[in-house]
Amino acid sequence: MLIRYIKQTIKRDRIRLEEYYRDFDKLRHGKITAAQFCAGLNAAGFLLSREEMSLLGDEYACKEVDSMGKHWIAWKAFVDDVESVFTMKGLEQKPHHDLKTLETREGQFGGVVVDKDLTPAEEDEVKRILLTMKRSIDRQRMEIKPAFEDFDRSKQGFISATKFERVLSMFALLPAQASESRLLLIKFREQAAMGTSATLSSICDVNYRAFLQALQMLGGYTNNASSEDIRNLVLPGSVAFRQELYQSGIMNHDANKRRARDNLAGAADLSQLLAEIRRQLSSKRIRLKEFIAEGDKLRSGEITVAKFHTALNRSGCVLDAADIHTLSLHFRSTRYPDKIDWRAFMEALDFSHGVPAPTTDLGGEQPHDGLDESMKRVLERLRNEVNHRRLHMKPYFRDYDHNNVTRVTKFQFAAVLDMMQLSLKPAEVQTLTHQFAHRDGRKVTNDVNYIAFIQAVDSDYS
């Protein structure tokens, strides 16, 4: 039992036990003192009692004795025995050795009993236990899934049997009989798709997601537990649970969403897209050519589509799937369809090739030249009133703009206009917020660029 515990621990934690003994055996005789043998086990993290240490020492004791009169310990034989849980040593010298026991993982733990599938009677017992738990959960309105996820930091879907029993004990759901708890562990133990798990129930993993799904399936039978339907109900184990997830596509849900988004991405307007890229290059001081030319070692003027996408991503340009799709289609190489003519792309971005730079004001807004007559009348009325009353609105907007981002929300914008008593109708305020809406690139946000508004109505800032 002690050797079996050490085997399972080093297999679970991937402990290289030989590293803890090699320094004690300078001449590589394969023998160390009893004190060094105990020190190596302690350094490896095995908390064994003095009697257990003595038991191991007697098992691997040599005939020779040290200066204290105690037998040497054959640490090399001990390490070979416990590390046989991974594989058999010397397989290169035994090419015809039968590896059937290694393939099935049986016999690796010193004769441990393998948990087989449950019998029909045990399946009925598991259903009875789960029904009792489900009634208690519904009656007390408990949510037990977050407690399991607290122990599953990597979100693998399974935790150790000890932690599984601990969560059930926290909610007073742990069965009173140890045999009933063992049935739950066997039913929902984490195992491979082929074959069963050969680990002990004390340290094996339990698939808590399959356990929660079984509780959910039994939710409709809490009032009628003796019906024929519940007898015919088959609760999935860990393997059946994973197969159902793969078939329903839940495991690949995010990947499918990303793939569908890329495939359905429409083509953006090229002129607006190039203007937006110029704006980002100018505002962020990005040297895009250096990122793209890095993928063209031979300076052929063409790079692969993947390197083109990587260069745009590394440069810091914020583009969506439709933008990338548009650039890839428009600047695709005529000689090689799988490459991008990056020199043509840079010429299209270059200001000196007949393409004017986008003119923007302080807030990155486009100029408001195409105003309709109603908006011109509103702005003219506001301009006259501001000049007549000598209103100074900028400090009131700045009170809402603590980070000096030159924009406020629609409600804050309307609050300042109301404080100035400008006598605007709600429809006119809404029109102003729409006209001076802050733009994040080509996207219109819900904020208002108050700097552009002040420049339009205050002659001191225009």
N, C-alpha and C positions, 0 to 999 in steps of 0.2 A: 504493500500500500504506500509506503514511503517513497519508494523508487517511482511508482506510478504518479505520485503527486509531483515529484521533481520533473519527470518527463513532461507532464502536461503544462507545468509552469514555464519551462524553457521553450516549449513549442508555442505557447500562447504569447509570451513576451519576447520571443526570439532572442534568448539569452545565449551568448557565447561563453559557455562555462569554462572552456579551456583557457581563455584569456585571464581568468582570475587565479589560475594555478601555475601558469607558465613562469612567472617571475620567481616563484618559490623554488623551482627546479632548475637551477642554473646550468647544471651539466646534463639535463634532459635524461635523467635516469628513470623517470616515470614514478618516482617515490618521493614523498614529503613526510614531514612529521604530522602527528595528530593535531597539534595546535595550528599548523599551517593549513591543514585540511579544513578545520572548523572556520578559520579566518576567511578562506576562499568562499565557503558557503555563505557566510555572513555578508561578505562584500557583494556577492551576487544577488542578495536580497532575500535569501531563504531564512526565515525566522524559525529555527528548529530548537527544540529543547535539548538539554544535556543528554538525556536518555536516547533521543533520536540520533544525536551526533555519535554517541558511543555505539549505537546499533550499526550505523553506517561504517564506522571505523573498524568494528569487528568483522564486518562482511568483506571489506577490502584490505584487511591487514596482511602485511608481508611477514615472512619468517624473520627477517633481519630486525634488529632493534637499534634505537638511537642511543645517544650518550645518557639519556635519562632512563633507559631500560624499557621504553615503550616501543611497540611495533611501528614500523614505517607503514604508511598508507599508500596503496597503489592508485594514485589519483588518475593515471592515464586509463586504467581499466574502468574506473568509475565514470569518467567522462565519456568513454566509448559506449558504455552501456546506456547512459541517459540520452546521449545524442543520437542513438539509433532510432529515436522517434522521428528524425528527419529523413534519414536514408541509411542504407547499410554500407559500411566501410569496405573498401577493397572490391567494389563491383567490377573495376577494370581488370582485376585478376581472375574474376569468376564470371565469364561472359554467359555461361549457361545456367546461372542461378535463377531459381524460380522467384519471380517478382510478384506473384499473385497476392501475397499478403500485403505488400506495399501498395499495390493498386487499390485494394479495398480498404486500406487503412486499418485493417484488423490486426490484432496482435502487437500493435505498437505501444500499447500502454500496459503491457504485462498481464494480459488476460482480462482486461476490463470487459464487463458485460455490455454489449451493444444494445441500445434501446431500439427495439423493433417497432413496427407500426402497432397501433392500438387495436385490440379486439373489438367486435361489435358491442360487447357488454361494457368495455371501458369507454367507447365512444358515447354510449348513452349516459355513462357516469359523468363524462366531461360536459355534456349538454345540461345535465342537472346542475352541476356546479356553476356553469356560466349563467343559467337562468336565475339562480339565487343571487349571483353578483349583479345581473342586470336589474332585478327588482330593487335591490338595495341602491344602485346608482340612480335609478329613476325616482325612487322615493326621496332620497336625500339631495337630488339634483346636483350630482357631483360631475366634475369634468376632470377625468384622469389622464387624458392624453398629454397635457403640458408636463405632468410629472414624469412621464416616460421620456419625453423629449429633453428634459433637463439632464438626464443621464446619457443622452445620445447627442453629444456635441457635434459629431460629424454627420448627423442625419442619415445614418445607414439603415435605420429601420429595425435594428435589433440591439439588445443590451444583454448583459450577463444575467444568468439565472438568479444570482444573489441580489442584484439591483431590481430585477423583476419582482421578486418576492418582497423586497423592501418597499416598493411602491404600493403593492397590494396591502401590505401591513399598515402603511400610512393612512390608507382609506378604510381600514378595518374590513378588507375584502379577502384577506388571506385565509384559505380553508384551515379549519382546526386540525384536520388529519394530515399528516405528512404524505400519506399515500395519495390523497387527492391533489396536493400541490405537485407531486411528482407526475401525475397524469397530465396536468396542465403544461408542465415543462416538456414532457415528451411530445405532446400534441403540437405545440407551437415552437419547438426547438428549431433553431436555424440550421439548415442542412443543405447540402449540394443538391443539384437537380438529379444527379445519378447517385444512388446509394444513400445510406443514412449516416448520421454523425456518430463518431465513435468516441466522443468525449464524455466525461462524467457529467451528471446533471448539476453538480455543485459549481462547476465553472463553465458550463456550456452557455451558448448564446440563445436568447429567446426572441423571436420575431414578434414584437409587441403590436405592430401594425396588423398582422394577421389575427392576433388576439382581439384587438379593437373591432376589426371587421366581423369577427364571429359574434361579439356582443351585439353589434348593430343588426346582424342577421337574425338573432334571437329576440330582437325587440318586439316583433309582432306576435310572439308566442308566450309572452309573460302571463297573459290572462288565461290561456288554454294550453297548459303544459302537457296534458295527456292526449293530445290529438294525434292522429296518424301522420299528419304532415311533419311534425317535429321528429318523429321516428325516422322518416325518410329523408330528413334534412342532412346534408353532408357538409360539415364545417371544413373549410380549407386550412391546410397547414401552411408552412412557410413557402414550400415549393409551389403549391397550387395558387397561393396568393400572388407570388411574383409572376407566374405565368398569366394569370388573369390581368395583372397590371400591364404586362407587355402587349397582350392581345388588345386591350382597350386603348392602348396608346398613351397612357398617363405618364409613363416614364419618359417618353419623348415629346411631351406636350410643348415644352418651351422650344425645343429644337424645331418642331414642326411649325410653330408660330413664326420663328425667325425665318425659316425657309419660305413659308408662304408670303411673308412680308417682302422678302427680296424678290420673289418671282412676280408678285403683283405690283411691284413698284412702278409707277408710271414715269413718263419722261417729263423732266422739268424744262422750263424755258431757258434756253442756253444763254441768251444775252443777260437775263436777270441773274442767272447762276454765276456767270463770269464776273458780273458787277459785284455780287456778294462776296466772291472769293477775293477780288481786289480790295474790297473794304476790309475784310479780315486780315489780309496780308499787310495792309497799310496800318491798321489800328494795332495789330499785335507784333508788328515789325518782324514778320516771318520771311525767311529766305527760302522760299519753296524750291528753288532750283537746286540747292545743295542737297536736299532730301531726295529729290528725284534722280539727280545725276549719280548719287551713291549706288543706285541699282543698275547703272549702265557703265560697267567697268571699261568696256571697249569704246565708249563714246560713239556708239552707232546711231544714237538718236531714238532708239526704241527700247522699251523695257516690257516685261511681262505685265499682264493685267494685275496679277497678285502683288507684284512689287509696286505698281502704280498705286494701288489701294493702300498698301502699307506706308508708302511715302506720304500720302495725303493724311493718313491717320497720325503718323509720327510728327508731322509738321504742326499739328494743333488746329487745323482747319475743321470747323464744325459743319459736317455735311451729312445728310441722311441718305437712305438707300436709293431714293429717286435721283438725287444729285450724282451719286457715284455711277448709277446706271446711265445717266445722260452723258456724262463725261466719257465713259468707256465706249459708248456707241459712236459719239461724234468724233473722237480723236483716235479711233482704232487704225492701226497701220494698214496701208494698202498692200504691202508685201506679205506680212504675216498677220493673219486674222487674230492670233492669240496674243498680240503685242499692242502696245500703245505708242503712238508717235508723240513723245513728250515734248519735242522741240516745237511742234505745231501748237501744242497746248500752252507752252510758255509764251509763244508769239502772240497768241490770242489774249493772254493776260497782260502782255507788255503794253504800257501806256504809249510808247513811242511808235506803235504800229497802226496809227490812225484810229485807235479806240479811245475815246475820252474817258477820263477817270470819273467815277460817280461823284457828284457834288452833294455833300451832306453838310448839315449844320451841326451845332454843338451836340445835340442829342442823337446824332446818327439818323436824323429824320430826313425824308425827302422834302424838297421845297414845295410850298403850297401855292403853285402858280395857277393850277386849274381849279380855282374856286368858283362855285356857282354864285348867282346873284344874291341869294338869301344869306349865304355865309359872308359875302363881302359887305352886305348891309349890317350884319351883326357885328362884324369886326370894326367897321367904320364907326358905329354907334359906341362901341366899347372904347375905341381909340379917342374919340372926342370926350367921353366922360372921364377917362383916366387923365387926359391932359387938363381938362377943366377943373377937376377936383384934386389934381396933383397926387394921385394915388400911387403908393409904392407897395406893390403886391409881393415882390420877391421874398422879403423876410418872412412873410406868412407862409409861403410855400416851403421855405427852408426849414421852418419849424417842424414840418412833417418829413423832411428829407434829412435825417440825421447822418446818413452815410454819403451824402452829396452825390447821389446817382442821377440827379437832374430829372427825376420823375416821381410822381405821387399817384395814389389810387384815384379812381373816379369819385369816390365819396369825399376824399380829402380835397380834391379839386373843386367839387361843388360846394364844400364847406367854406373854402376861401372866397369863392365868388359871392356866397351868401353873406359872409362877414363884411365884404366890401360894399354890400347893398347896391349891386349893379342892376337889379331888377330885371333878371333874365327869366324867361319862361323855362319850364322843365324840358320842353322839346329843344330849345336853343342850347341849353346846357348839354344835353345829350349829343347834339350835333357838334358842339365844340370838343367834347371828349373824343368823339369819333374822328374829328379832323386832326386833332393833335395827339392821337394815340401813339404811344411809344412803340417803336419797331425794333425787334431783336432780329437783326438780319432782314429776311424777307417776311418774317412772321409778325403779325400785329398782336400786341399784348393788351391786357386790360388796364394798363397804367397810362398816365397822361404825361407828356413831356411839357412841363410848365415853362421851361426856358424858351421853347419855340412859341408858346402862347404869349409870353411876356414880350418877346421880340415883335410879335405881330400887332400888339395893342399899345405898347409903350414906346413912344418916339425916342426916349433916352437910350433904349437898348437896341433899336432898329438900325 
